[in-house]
Amino acid sequence: MVHAIMNESANRISSFMDLARATFRNKIKTDPETPLEMDSNLRIGFIGAGNMAYGIAKGLLQSGDVPPTSVKVSAPSARNFVRFQELGVAVTHSNEEVIHSCNLVFVAVKPHLVAAVLGVITKYVTQKHIIVSVAAGVTLVTLEGLLPTGSVVLRLMPNLPCLVQQGALLFSRGTHAQPEDGALLRSLLQPCGLVEEGPEAWIDIHTGLSGSGVAFVYLFAEALAEGAVKMGMPSALAHSIAAQTVLGAGQLLRDSGKHPAQLRSEVCTPGGTTIFGLHAMEQGGVRAATMTAVEIATERARDLGRKPSHIATDNRK
């Protein structure tokens, strides 16, 4: 009798484990390089219709795994709706409609609007939802405090080149977000560019390095082109060549795996033009100014996270 009971219990446990493993496999594959098979029930929403929302939506659809009919975007103004509609995506002015019809929702609004937006939709958020915030400086603790207890929350920081699927994106998981939630987000975002997961402390650094860093690169490209204009090259041609120079240098840096200093030394020849130019840049403090810019932008992102305007009454159920 005891053996029979033990065998029955073992069979039940085995069946349960088989079901659990099958469910887990449907959510996540062990090979991070292999895209996940998307659940046909996955519905993706965007609250906010700005550049970041558009870049991410465009990348999601590019993979072909997410049909346009599975995506919905809301915003108070219709100003940016046309480009989403050109992708075949449904648009609405109702944030509540997005949270009701979607189970993975990107909150892509300005940081100072996050508390107000979540305050309206929080009563509709369930543990079946995955909430992904792309608001700079708004911490996971703040987000979880604005949502019901147990909500699955992730914090994502993309950058502007997501618009051309060459972005650099970093995300962190909240208290209740599981590894498979992170794997799902990573797989969805892969068409947008480089996607990495890290601790939340890195998110603000990523904002200074890559979110704001894009503008630092544009400033350098502008100065590069203006230097050529000063020496007599037509402006349009100078800016075109500067853009290609930045693009080519970046791709070589990424694909070669070499340290920037090594590539820089490979360009230099003794007594040549490059070493003279680099000397002038060092005299101008380009290196120190760039490092300081990343530092200050990072601190500003941290300041945004400390602002009282981001902290609202705890809405947890």
C-alpha positions as a Markdown table, in Angstrom:
| # | Residue | x | y | z |
|---|---|---|---|---|
| 1 | Met | 0.0 | 0.0 | 0.0 |
| 2 | Val | 2.8 | 2.4 | 1.0 |
| 3 | His | 4.7 | 1.6 | -2.2 |
| 4 | Ala | 1.5 | 2.2 | -4.3 |
| 5 | Ile | 0.9 | 5.6 | -2.7 |
| 6 | Met | 4.6 | 6.5 | -3.2 |
| 7 | Asn | 4.5 | 5.5 | -6.8 |
| 8 | Glu | 1.3 | 7.4 | -7.4 |
| 9 | Ser | 2.8 | 10.5 | -5.8 |
| 10 | Ala | 5.9 | 10.1 | -7.8 |
| 11 | Asn | 3.9 | 9.9 | -11.0 |
| 12 | Arg | 2.0 | 13.0 | -10.2 |
| 13 | Ile | 5.2 | 14.9 | -9.4 |
| 14 | Ser | 6.7 | 13.6 | -12.7 |
| 15 | Ser | 3.7 | 14.7 | -14.6 |
| 16 | Phe | 3.7 | 18.1 | -13.0 |
| 17 | Met | 7.4 | 18.6 | -13.7 |
| 18 | Asp | 6.9 | 17.6 | -17.4 |
| 19 | Leu | 4.1 | 20.2 | -17.7 |
| 20 | Ala | 6.3 | 22.8 | -16.0 |
| 21 | Arg | 9.2 | 22.1 | -18.2 |
| 22 | Ala | 7.0 | 22.2 | -21.3 |
| 23 | Thr | 5.5 | 25.6 | -20.2 |
| 24 | Phe | 9.0 | 27.0 | -19.5 |
| 25 | Arg | 10.2 | 25.8 | -23.0 |
| 26 | Asn | 7.4 | 27.7 | -24.6 |
| 27 | Lys | 8.5 | 30.8 | -22.8 |
| 28 | Ile | 12.2 | 30.6 | -23.2 |
| 29 | Lys | 14.9 | 28.7 | -25.0 |
| 30 | Thr | 18.2 | 27.9 | -23.4 |
| 31 | Asp | 20.2 | 29.2 | -26.4 |
| 32 | Pro | 20.2 | 33.0 | -26.1 |
| 33 | Glu | 21.2 | 33.4 | -29.7 |
| 34 | Thr | 18.1 | 31.6 | -30.9 |
| 35 | Pro | 15.0 | 33.8 | -31.1 |
| 36 | Leu | 12.1 | 32.8 | -29.0 |
| 37 | Glu | 9.0 | 31.4 | -30.7 |
| 38 | Met | 6.5 | 34.1 | -30.0 |
| 39 | Asp | 3.2 | 33.2 | -28.3 |
| 40 | Ser | 0.3 | 33.8 | -30.7 |
| 41 | Asn | -1.5 | 35.4 | -27.8 |
| 42 | Leu | 1.1 | 38.0 | -27.2 |
| 43 | Arg | -0.3 | 41.5 | -27.7 |
| 44 | Ile | 2.1 | 44.5 | -27.5 |
| 45 | Gly | 1.1 | 48.0 | -26.5 |
| 46 | Phe | 2.8 | 51.4 | -26.4 |
| 47 | Ile | 1.6 | 54.2 | -24.2 |
| 48 | Gly | 3.3 | 57.1 | -25.9 |
| 49 | Ala | 4.0 | 57.6 | -29.6 |
| 50 | Gly | 7.4 | 59.3 | -29.7 |
| 51 | Asn | 10.6 | 58.3 | -31.4 |
| 52 | Met | 11.5 | 55.6 | -28.9 |
| 53 | Ala | 8.1 | 53.9 | -29.2 |
| 54 | Tyr | 8.3 | 54.2 | -33.0 |
| 55 | Gly | 11.8 | 52.8 | -33.2 |
| 56 | Ile | 11.0 | 49.8 | -30.9 |
| 57 | Ala | 7.7 | 49.1 | -32.8 |
| 58 | Lys | 9.5 | 49.2 | -36.1 |
| 59 | Gly | 12.1 | 46.8 | -34.9 |
| 60 | Leu | 9.5 | 44.4 | -33.4 |
| 61 | Leu | 7.6 | 44.2 | -36.7 |
| 62 | Gln | 10.8 | 43.9 | -38.8 |
| 63 | Ser | 11.5 | 40.4 | -37.4 |
| 64 | Gly | 8.2 | 39.1 | -38.8 |
| 65 | Asp | 7.4 | 37.3 | -35.5 |
| 66 | Val | 5.0 | 40.0 | -34.4 |
| 67 | Pro | 2.2 | 40.9 | -36.8 |
| 68 | Pro | 1.0 | 44.6 | -36.9 |
| 69 | Thr | -2.4 | 43.4 | -35.8 |
| 70 | Ser | -0.8 | 42.4 | -32.4 |
| 71 | Val | 0.4 | 46.0 | -31.7 |
| 72 | Lys | -1.5 | 49.0 | -30.4 |
| 73 | Val | -0.3 | 52.5 | -29.6 |
| 74 | Ser | -1.9 | 55.3 | -27.6 |
| 75 | Ala | -1.2 | 59.0 | -27.2 |
| 76 | Pro | -3.2 | 62.1 | -26.3 |
| 77 | Ser | -2.3 | 63.7 | -29.7 |
| 78 | Ala | -2.7 | 62.2 | -33.2 |
| 79 | Arg | 0.5 | 64.1 | -34.3 |
| 80 | Asn | 2.6 | 60.9 | -34.5 |
| 81 | Phe | 0.0 | 58.4 | -35.4 |
| 82 | Val | 0.5 | 58.4 | -39.2 |
| 83 | Arg | 3.9 | 56.7 | -39.1 |
| 84 | Phe | 2.5 | 54.0 | -36.9 |
| 85 | Gln | -0.5 | 53.5 | -39.1 |
| 86 | Glu | 1.9 | 53.2 | -42.1 |
| 87 | Leu | 3.3 | 50.1 | -40.2 |
| 88 | Gly | -0.2 | 48.7 | -40.0 |
| 89 | Val | -0.5 | 49.3 | -36.2 |
| 90 | Ala | -3.7 | 50.3 | -34.5 |
| 91 | Val | -3.8 | 53.7 | -32.7 |
| 92 | Thr | -6.0 | 55.1 | -30.0 |
| 93 | His | -6.2 | 58.0 | -27.6 |
| 94 | Ser | -7.1 | 55.7 | -24.7 |
| 95 | Asn | -4.3 | 54.3 | -22.5 |
| 96 | Glu | -6.9 | 52.1 | -20.8 |
| 97 | Glu | -7.7 | 50.5 | -24.2 |
| 98 | Val | -4.1 | 49.6 | -24.6 |
| 99 | Ile | -3.8 | 48.0 | -21.1 |
| 100 | His | -7.1 | 46.1 | -21.6 |
| 101 | Ser | -6.1 | 44.7 | -25.0 |
| 102 | Cys | -2.3 | 44.1 | -24.5 |
| 103 | Asn | -0.3 | 41.9 | -22.1 |
| 104 | Leu | 3.1 | 43.5 | -22.8 |
| 105 | Val | 3.0 | 47.2 | -22.5 |
| 106 | Phe | 5.8 | 49.7 | -23.1 |
| 107 | Val | 5.4 | 52.9 | -21.1 |
| 108 | Ala | 7.1 | 55.4 | -23.4 |
| 109 | Val | 6.3 | 58.8 | -22.0 |
| 110 | Lys | 8.3 | 61.6 | -20.5 |
| 111 | Pro | 9.6 | 60.9 | -17.0 |
| 112 | His | 7.5 | 63.6 | -15.4 |
| 113 | Leu | 4.3 | 62.0 | -16.9 |
| 114 | Val | 4.9 | 58.4 | -15.6 |
| 115 | Ala | 3.2 | 58.8 | -12.3 |
| 116 | Ala | 0.1 | 60.3 | -13.8 |
| 117 | Val | -0.1 | 57.7 | -16.6 |
| 118 | Leu | 0.4 | 54.7 | -14.3 |
| 119 | Gly | -2.0 | 56.3 | -11.8 |
| 120 | Val | -4.8 | 56.0 | -14.4 |
| 121 | Ile | -4.1 | 52.4 | -15.6 |
| 122 | Thr | -2.9 | 50.8 | -12.4 |
| 123 | Lys | -6.3 | 49.4 | -11.5 |
| 124 | Tyr | -6.4 | 47.5 | -14.8 |
| 125 | Val | -2.9 | 46.0 | -14.4 |
| 126 | Thr | -2.8 | 42.3 | -13.5 |
| 127 | Gln | 0.0 | 39.8 | -12.9 |
| 128 | Lys | -0.5 | 38.7 | -16.5 |
| 129 | His | 0.9 | 42.0 | -17.7 |
| 130 | Ile | 4.5 | 42.8 | -18.4 |
| 131 | Ile | 5.2 | 46.5 | -18.0 |
| 132 | Val | 8.3 | 47.9 | -19.6 |
| 133 | Ser | 9.3 | 51.5 | -18.8 |
| 134 | Val | 11.6 | 53.5 | -21.1 |
| 135 | Ala | 11.4 | 56.7 | -19.0 |
| 136 | Ala | 14.8 | 58.0 | -18.1 |
| 137 | Gly | 15.6 | 58.2 | -14.4 |
| 138 | Val | 12.4 | 56.5 | -13.1 |
| 139 | Thr | 13.5 | 53.6 | -10.9 |
| 140 | Leu | 12.1 | 50.1 | -10.6 |
| 141 | Val | 11.2 | 50.9 | -7.0 |
| 142 | Thr | 9.2 | 53.9 | -8.1 |
| 143 | Leu | 7.5 | 52.0 | -10.9 |
| 144 | Glu | 6.6 | 49.0 | -8.6 |
| 145 | Gly | 5.3 | 51.5 | -6.0 |
| 146 | Leu | 2.9 | 52.9 | -8.6 |
| 147 | Leu | 1.6 | 49.5 | -9.7 |
| 148 | Pro | -0.3 | 46.7 | -7.9 |
| 149 | Thr | 1.8 | 44.4 | -5.7 |
| 150 | Gly | 3.4 | 41.6 | -7.7 |
| 151 | Ser | 3.4 | 43.5 | -11.0 |
| 152 | Val | 6.0 | 42.3 | -13.5 |
| 153 | Val | 8.1 | 45.4 | -14.3 |
| 154 | Leu | 11.2 | 45.9 | -16.4 |
| 155 | Arg | 13.2 | 49.1 | -17.0 |
| 156 | Leu | 14.6 | 49.7 | -20.5 |
| 157 | Met | 16.9 | 52.4 | -21.8 |
| 158 | Pro | 17.0 | 52.5 | -25.6 |
| 159 | Asn | 18.6 | 55.2 | -27.8 |
| 160 | Leu | 17.8 | 57.1 | -30.9 |
| 161 | Pro | 19.4 | 54.8 | -33.5 |
| 162 | Cys | 16.7 | 52.3 | -32.7 |
| 163 | Leu | 14.9 | 54.2 | -35.5 |
| 164 | Val | 17.3 | 52.6 | -38.0 |
| 165 | Gln | 17.6 | 49.3 | -36.0 |
| 166 | Gln | 21.1 | 50.1 | -34.9 |
| 167 | Gly | 20.3 | 51.0 | -31.3 |
| 168 | Ala | 22.0 | 50.1 | -28.0 |
| 169 | Leu | 19.5 | 48.9 | -25.4 |
| 170 | Leu | 20.0 | 48.0 | -21.8 |
| 171 | Phe | 17.3 | 46.6 | -19.5 |
| 172 | Ser | 16.9 | 45.5 | -15.9 |
| 173 | Arg | 14.3 | 43.3 | -14.3 |
| 174 | Gly | 12.2 | 44.3 | -11.4 |
| 175 | Thr | 11.4 | 42.2 | -8.2 |
| 176 | His | 8.8 | 40.0 | -9.8 |
| 177 | Ala | 10.2 | 39.8 | -13.4 |
| 178 | Gln | 11.5 | 36.3 | -14.1 |
| 179 | Pro | 14.5 | 35.3 | -16.4 |
| 180 | Glu | 12.0 | 34.2 | -19.0 |
| 181 | Asp | 10.4 | 37.7 | -19.0 |
| 182 | Gly | 13.9 | 39.2 | -19.7 |
| 183 | Ala | 14.5 | 36.6 | -22.4 |
| 184 | Leu | 11.2 | 37.5 | -24.0 |
| 185 | Leu | 12.0 | 41.2 | -24.0 |
| 186 | Arg | 15.5 | 40.5 | -25.4 |
| 187 | Ser | 14.2 | 38.4 | -28.2 |
| 188 | Leu | 11.6 | 41.0 | -29.1 |
| 189 | Leu | 14.1 | 43.8 | -29.2 |
| 190 | Gln | 16.9 | 42.0 | -31.0 |
| 191 | Pro | 15.9 | 43.6 | -34.4 |
| 192 | Cys | 16.4 | 47.0 | -32.8 |
| 193 | Gly | 20.2 | 46.6 | -32.3 |
| 194 | Leu | 22.4 | 45.5 | -29.4 |
| 195 | Val | 20.3 | 44.3 | -26.4 |
| 196 | Glu | 21.9 | 43.6 | -23.0 |
| 197 | Glu | 20.6 | 43.0 | -19.5 |
| 198 | Gly | 22.3 | 44.3 | -16.4 |
| 199 | Pro | 21.8 | 45.6 | -12.9 |
| 200 | Glu | 19.7 | 48.7 | -12.6 |
| 201 | Ala | 22.7 | 50.8 | -11.4 |
| 202 | Trp | 24.0 | 50.5 | -15.0 |
| 203 | Ile | 20.8 | 52.0 | -16.6 |
| 204 | Asp | 21.7 | 55.6 | -15.7 |
| 205 | Ile | 25.3 | 55.0 | -16.8 |
| 206 | His | 23.9 | 53.7 | -20.1 |
| 207 | Thr | 21.8 | 56.9 | -20.4 |
| 208 | Gly | 25.0 | 59.0 | -20.2 |
| 209 | Leu | 27.0 | 56.7 | -22.4 |
| 210 | Ser | 24.6 | 55.8 | -25.1 |
| 211 | Gly | 21.3 | 57.6 | -24.7 |
| 212 | Ser | 23.0 | 61.0 | -24.4 |
| 213 | Gly | 26.2 | 59.7 | -26.1 |
| 214 | Val | 24.4 | 59.7 | -29.5 |
| 215 | Ala | 24.3 | 63.5 | -29.3 |
| 216 | Phe | 28.0 | 63.7 | -28.3 |
| 217 | Val | 28.8 | 61.7 | -31.4 |
| 218 | Tyr | 26.7 | 64.1 | -33.5 |
| 219 | Leu | 28.5 | 67.1 | -32.1 |
| 220 | Phe | 31.9 | 65.4 | -33.0 |
| 221 | Ala | 30.6 | 64.6 | -36.5 |
| 222 | Glu | 29.5 | 68.2 | -36.9 |
| 223 | Ala | 32.9 | 69.6 | -35.8 |
| 224 | Leu | 34.6 | 67.1 | -38.1 |
| 225 | Ala | 32.6 | 68.3 | -41.1 |
| 226 | Glu | 33.1 | 72.0 | -40.2 |
| 227 | Gly | 36.8 | 71.5 | -40.0 |
| 228 | Ala | 36.7 | 70.3 | -43.6 |
| 229 | Val | 34.5 | 73.2 | -44.6 |
| 230 | Lys | 37.1 | 75.6 | -43.0 |
| 231 | Met | 39.7 | 74.0 | -45.3 |
| 232 | Gly | 37.6 | 74.5 | -48.4 |
| 233 | Met | 35.4 | 71.5 | -48.9 |
| 234 | Pro | 31.7 | 72.1 | -49.8 |
| 235 | Ser | 29.4 | 71.7 | -46.7 |
| 236 | Ala | 27.1 | 69.0 | -48.1 |
| 237 | Leu | 30.0 | 66.8 | -49.1 |
| 238 | Ala | 31.9 | 67.4 | -45.8 |
| 239 | His | 28.8 | 66.3 | -43.8 |
| 240 | Ser | 28.3 | 63.3 | -45.9 |
| 241 | Ile | 31.9 | 62.1 | -45.5 |
| 242 | Ala | 31.8 | 62.9 | -41.8 |
| 243 | Ala | 28.7 | 60.7 | -41.4 |
| 244 | Gln | 30.3 | 57.8 | -43.3 |
| 245 | Thr | 33.5 | 58.2 | -41.3 |
| 246 | Val | 31.6 | 57.9 | -38.0 |
| 247 | Leu | 29.6 | 54.9 | -39.4 |
| 248 | Gly | 32.6 | 53.1 | -40.7 |
| 249 | Ala | 34.7 | 53.7 | -37.7 |
| 250 | Gly | 31.9 | 52.5 | -35.4 |
| 251 | Gln | 31.3 | 49.3 | -37.4 |
| 252 | Leu | 35.0 | 48.5 | -37.5 |
| 253 | Leu | 35.3 | 49.1 | -33.8 |
| 254 | Arg | 32.3 | 46.8 | -33.1 |
| 255 | Asp | 33.2 | 44.0 | -35.5 |
| 256 | Ser | 36.9 | 43.8 | -34.9 |
| 257 | Gly | 36.7 | 43.4 | -31.2 |
| 258 | Lys | 39.8 | 45.6 | -30.8 |
| 259 | His | 40.3 | 48.2 | -28.2 |
| 260 | Pro | 39.7 | 51.8 | -29.5 |
| 261 | Ala | 43.3 | 52.6 | -28.6 |
| 262 | Gln | 44.6 | 49.8 | -30.8 |
| 263 | Leu | 42.6 | 50.9 | -33.8 |
| 264 | Arg | 43.7 | 54.5 | -33.2 |
| 265 | Ser | 47.4 | 53.4 | -33.2 |
| 266 | Glu | 46.9 | 51.5 | -36.4 |
| 267 | Val | 45.8 | 54.7 | -38.2 |
| 268 | Cys | 48.8 | 56.7 | -36.9 |
| 269 | Thr | 52.2 | 56.7 | -38.6 |
| 270 | Pro | 55.3 | 58.4 | -37.2 |
| 271 | Gly | 55.3 | 62.1 | -38.1 |
| 272 | Gly | 52.1 | 61.7 | -40.1 |
| 273 | Thr | 48.9 | 63.7 | -40.3 |
| 274 | Thr | 46.9 | 61.7 | -37.8 |
| 275 | Ile | 49.3 | 62.0 | -34.9 |
| 276 | Phe | 49.5 | 65.8 | -35.4 |
| 277 | Gly | 45.7 | 66.0 | -35.4 |
| 278 | Leu | 45.4 | 63.8 | -32.3 |
| 279 | His | 47.9 | 66.0 | -30.5 |
| 280 | Ala | 45.7 | 69.0 | -31.3 |
| 281 | Met | 42.6 | 67.2 | -29.9 |
| 282 | Glu | 44.4 | 66.2 | -26.7 |
| 283 | Gln | 45.5 | 69.8 | -26.3 |
| 284 | Gly | 41.9 | 70.8 | -26.7 |
| 285 | Gly | 40.8 | 68.5 | -23.9 |
| 286 | Val | 38.5 | 66.3 | -26.1 |
| 287 | Arg | 39.1 | 63.1 | -24.0 |
| 288 | Ala | 38.5 | 64.8 | -20.6 |
| 289 | Ala | 35.5 | 66.8 | -21.9 |
| 290 | Thr | 33.9 | 63.6 | -23.3 |
| 291 | Met | 34.4 | 61.7 | -20.0 |
| 292 | Thr | 33.0 | 64.6 | -18.1 |
| 293 | Ala | 30.0 | 64.7 | -20.4 |
| 294 | Val | 29.2 | 61.1 | -19.7 |
| 295 | Glu | 29.6 | 61.6 | -16.0 |
| 296 | Ile | 27.4 | 64.7 | -15.9 |
| 297 | Ala | 24.7 | 63.1 | -18.1 |
| 298 | Thr | 24.7 | 60.0 | -15.8 |
| 299 | Glu | 24.4 | 62.2 | -12.7 |
| 300 | Arg | 21.5 | 64.0 | -14.3 |
| 301 | Ala | 19.7 | 60.7 | -15.0 |
| 302 | Arg | 20.2 | 59.8 | -11.3 |
| 303 | Asp | 18.8 | 63.2 | -10.3 |
| 304 | Leu | 15.7 | 62.6 | -12.3 |
| 305 | Gly | 15.2 | 59.4 | -10.4 |
| 306 | Arg | 15.4 | 61.3 | -7.1 |
| 307 | Lys | 13.0 | 64.1 | -8.0 |
| 308 | Pro | 9.8 | 64.2 | -5.8 |
| 309 | Ser | 7.7 | 64.7 | -8.9 |
| 310 | His | 8.4 | 61.1 | -9.8 |
| 311 | Ile | 7.1 | 59.7 | -6.5 |
| 312 | Ala | 3.4 | 59.4 | -6.1 |
| 313 | Thr | 1.1 | 57.8 | -3.6 |
| 314 | Asp | 1.6 | 54.1 | -3.4 |
| 315 | Asn | -1.1 | 52.5 | -5.6 |
| 316 | Arg | -0.4 | 48.9 | -4.7 |
| 317 | Lys | -3.4 | 46.7 | -4.0 |
